[in-house]
């Protein structure tokens, strides 16, 4: 059985960077859910953690995950 050939001319599909970047918001939401589930705080600590998650943590973790995905795809020459 012959392997399928994709639009890029190879038997592996290639992706654009925009295809990967569109996952940033869902990853941020997932990171927020994981942090919320794993960390138990009360009162002021809870408020500070909420602010920290919204301002800094979620975006940094999402950017790190997306960067890792892009690096891996670039090494395999699957990112245009």
PyMOL commands that set and color helices and strands:
alter all, ss='L'
color gray80, all
select helices_A, chain A and resi 17-21+24-38+43-75
alter helices_A, ss='H'
color red, helices_A
deselect
rebuild
show_as cartoon
